[in-house]
Amino acid sequence: MNEILPPGVLAEMITGKPPRRDTFEGWQHYRTSRGRFTPAPQLAFSQWRALGPHGRSLYDLHRTATHVNLPLQETPMSLKVSRLVNRRLRNNALKQKPATRAGVMVTGWGYQGKTETVCEVAASFEDAWLEMHHHLNPAAVEGTWDLHAPVAYVQTPVTAKPKSTCQAILEFFGAPTRNRTLPELIAEVSQSLSDHGVKALILDDITRLRMHRADDQDTLDRIRAFMSMNVTLVLIGVDIPGSGLLREARWDAKTRQWVMPPSAHARIHGFETTQTERRFDMVELERFRYDTDAGVAAFHDHLDGMEQQLRLLKAERGMLTSGSMPEYLMRRSGGVVGLLERLIEDGAQEAMDSGKELLDEALLDEIVISLDDPGRDPDAGEIPPLPRSAGTRPPAKAKPKRTARNTVFDDRGPRAAHG
């Protein structure tokens, strides 16, 4: 059975915890372990039967883990995002000019893979940066010992304020944050970004900031001030253009960038911030579309890639790409990568549990996609609307109840009065 389930894989699947990328240790674990998952081998039904009860149980566990850990596939939409983020990270890191580094805004709706795409690019950038500098911080002061963190990933707090956002950044490095005033926190964030050699600061779910609140406006202003410290700011959020983050920005048609006004904070802990405008490239990670030949081909390629990763014993080639299945999957997912993955993931488990061991429209009609995730903020658009399944009818509109009319003062005519 060692050939079917490698030693240590079972224990890791049962006891392993998903890495928290918003801490230094968690990010390093994600960066160094991504892509190392070993999928279950592809077996025919006869080979599976020959394993025996215990072997079949272990293999079923391994292929379940395979289905819920489908690899990140490159799409034409994610490739556009990857190229821009990679270009900005690489170019800014190599600049020697004392100028503000342009940032990047990655927008799109929920469950479209924005975070995974950006983190993959940032992790690859850090791999190359560490290799180039022999895993040493080139800006380290002799005689000191600091964590070297070329990339810092931070989750914007749900109720983001200047203090809580600074605390979230410091918690990435494991720095103490309790009993600190806001000026002290800002000073420590500035010092941490410099001491740890941070080249890219990723702030996820940035649209949790509500620009109608004074605290949130001040938070964004202070975040922009960090761009003067040779740090590339990467902001990820749902519908950034409609969120209010660009309310004070203007579009520069010549440079094709969004230009933010200078930060109001002229000085942060000894770092003189230039009063130049902050520039951002904005790119949208779109969903799949089915209205052009190129869009249809891209969606079919994506389905073919998913199909090759599935380990269903009675599946045949073209299970997801032939007949009306592509159109069905497009209707069920709306072209959103995360919804499609959830549908296939749950469908594969149902196919295993029922013994059907393949996916078809009848089986998938029974799958209801649920996106209850306490880590996402529905008010910020992080949970998209769900398309209905093919067999689900829209809820019938309730007929309005008629309120009984008061008839005390009705004139019932002469006959009624006489009676």
Buried (B, 14 or more C-beta within 10 A) or exposed (E): EEEBBEEEBBEBBEEEEEBBBBBBEBBBBBBEEBEEBBBBBBBEEEEBEEBEEEBBEBBBBBBBBBBBEBEBBBBBBBEBBBEBBBEBBBEBBEEEEEEBBBBBBBBBBBBBBBBBBBBBBBBBBBEBBBEEBEEEBEBBEEEEEBBBBBBBBBBBBEEBBBBBBBBBBBBBBEBEBEEBEEEEBBBBBBBBBBBBBBBBBBBBBBBBBBBEBEBBBBBBBBBBBBBBBBBBBBBBBBBBBEBBBBEEBEEEEEEEBBBBEBBEBEEBBEBEBEEEBBBBBBBBBBBBBBEEEEBBEBBBBBBBBBBEBBBBBEBEEEBBBEEEBBEBBBBBBBBBBBBBBBBBBBBBBBBBEEEBBBBBBEBBBEBEBEBEEEEBBEEBBBBBEBBEBEEEEEEEEEEEEEEEEEEEEEEEEEEEEEE
